[in-house]
Amino acid sequence: MIVNNLRLPDAFLRVVGSGALKREVGSWQLRSSCDAFGQYLETEIAEVYDTATKIERETAELPIGFEPNEVYGESRSETAGPGAIPDIVDFDGVLCIGMSGDGAPFCLDYRGGEGEPCVIWWDDVYWRVVAPDFASFLSLFDLQYAEPGATADRPRE
């Protein structure tokens, strides 16, 4: 599936297509308090968007609230934490694929070039990379989903 001229990763398409991320209530909790790089992380998945229309709509709304001003757009090191990346002021190459329990966006970041996009998240005051790809992102959470050929406790990467 192509959204905004960007190809969604196969791992994303498989898990969304399986329906494994749909929940009536609650959220998907972290297996541990670390991101894919071993850095402290405190979040959960409240929703993963499962249609191109929803991804397009949420992506179109991403820049709202992230306009450069006297605070945002300066990438201040005093507010940055683990995995911090520069403030995003041009969202070309970024797709919003879901949100955490507090409403912060999870996004696929294609701006690094060819290949799999990394997964980034708005961590209250800065953007950070939480996983190098979507399959690694999924493995951070206590899901009842495993990709074909995966072990029982960790999706195949």
C-alpha positions in Angstrom: 0.0 0.0 0.0 1.2 3.5 -1.0 0.3 6.5 1.2 1.5 10.0 0.2 3.9 8.3 -2.3 5.5 6.3 0.4 5.3 2.5 0.6 4.1 1.1 3.9 6.5 -1.6 5.3 5.5 -5.2 4.8 5.5 -5.8 8.6 3.0 -3.0 9.0 0.7 -4.3 6.3 0.8 -7.9 7.7 -0.1 -6.9 11.3 -2.7 -4.4 10.3 -4.2 -6.9 7.8 -4.4 -9.6 10.5 -6.5 -7.3 12.7 -4.2 -8.2 15.6 -3.8 -4.6 16.8 -7.6 -3.9 17.1 -8.8 -3.5 20.7 -12.1 -2.5 22.1 -10.6 -1.0 25.2 -7.2 -0.3 26.7 -3.9 -0.1 25.0 -0.9 -2.2 24.2 1.7 -2.0 27.0 5.5 -2.2 26.7 7.2 -5.5 27.4 9.9 -3.5 29.3 10.7 0.1 29.9 13.2 0.4 27.0 13.0 1.3 23.3 14.7 -0.9 20.6 18.0 0.8 21.4 17.9 0.0 25.2 17.0 3.6 26.1 14.3 4.3 28.7 10.8 4.5 27.2 7.4 5.1 28.8 4.5 4.8 26.4 1.9 2.5 25.1 0.0 2.0 21.8 -3.5 3.3 22.0 -4.3 3.0 18.3 -2.6 2.0 15.0 -4.3 3.4 12.0 -5.5 0.7 9.7 -6.6 2.5 6.5 -4.9 4.7 4.0 -7.6 7.3 4.5 -6.9 7.5 8.3 -3.1 7.6 7.8 -3.5 10.3 5.2 -5.8 12.4 7.4 -3.6 12.1 10.5 -0.5 12.8 8.5 -2.0 15.9 7.1 -2.8 17.1 10.6 0.7 16.4 11.9 2.2 19.9 11.3 -0.5 21.5 13.4 1.1 22.4 16.7 4.6 21.8 15.3 5.1 25.2 13.6 8.5 26.8 14.2 8.3 29.5 17.0 10.5 30.7 19.8 10.4 27.2 21.4 9.7 24.5 18.7 12.0 24.2 15.8 15.2 25.1 17.7 16.0 21.5 18.8 17.1 22.6 22.2 19.5 20.1 23.8 18.3 20.8 27.3 14.9 19.3 26.5 16.1 16.4 24.4 16.3 12.9 25.8 17.2 9.4 24.6 17.0 9.0 20.9 16.2 12.6 20.2 16.2 13.9 16.7 16.0 17.5 15.5 12.5 19.1 15.6 10.6 18.3 12.5 9.4 21.4 10.6 8.9 19.8 7.2 6.8 16.6 7.5 7.4 15.4 3.9 8.7 11.8 4.3 6.8 11.2 7.6 3.6 9.2 7.9 1.5 9.2 11.1 0.5 5.5 11.7 -0.9 5.7 15.3 -0.9 7.3 18.6 0.1 6.6 22.2 -2.3 6.7 25.1 -1.7 10.4 25.7 -2.4 11.1 22.0 1.2 11.6 20.9 1.8 10.5 17.4 3.8 7.4 16.3 5.2 7.9 12.8 7.2 6.2 10.1 10.2 8.4 9.2 11.3 7.9 5.6 13.6 10.9 5.6 16.7 8.8 6.2 16.8 7.5 2.7 16.0 4.3 1.0 15.0 1.1 2.8 12.8 0.6 5.9 11.6 3.7 7.7 12.4 4.1 11.4 9.6 4.6 13.9 9.6 8.0 15.7 7.4 9.3 18.5 6.6 12.7 20.0 7.9 12.3 23.6 6.2 15.4 25.2 8.9 17.9 24.2 11.0 16.3 21.5 10.8 13.8 18.7 12.7 10.6 19.2 13.5 7.4 17.3 12.1 4.4 19.2 12.8 1.6 16.7 14.9 1.2 13.5 11.9 -0.4 11.7 8.2 -1.3 12.3 8.9 -5.0 13.1 11.3 -3.9 15.9 8.7 -1.4 17.1 6.1 -4.1 17.4 8.5 -6.3 19.4 8.6 -3.6 22.1 4.9 -4.2 23.0 3.1 -7.1 24.7 1.1 -8.2 21.7 -0.5 -11.5 20.9 0.8 -11.3 17.4 3.8 -13.1 15.8 4.8 -12.9 12.2 5.0 -16.1 10.3 8.2 -17.9 11.3 8.7 -15.8 14.5 9.4 -17.2 17.9 6.5 -17.2 20.4 7.8 -14.2 22.4 9.3 -12.0 19.7 8.3 -11.2 16.1 10.7 -11.9 13.4 12.9 -8.9 12.5 
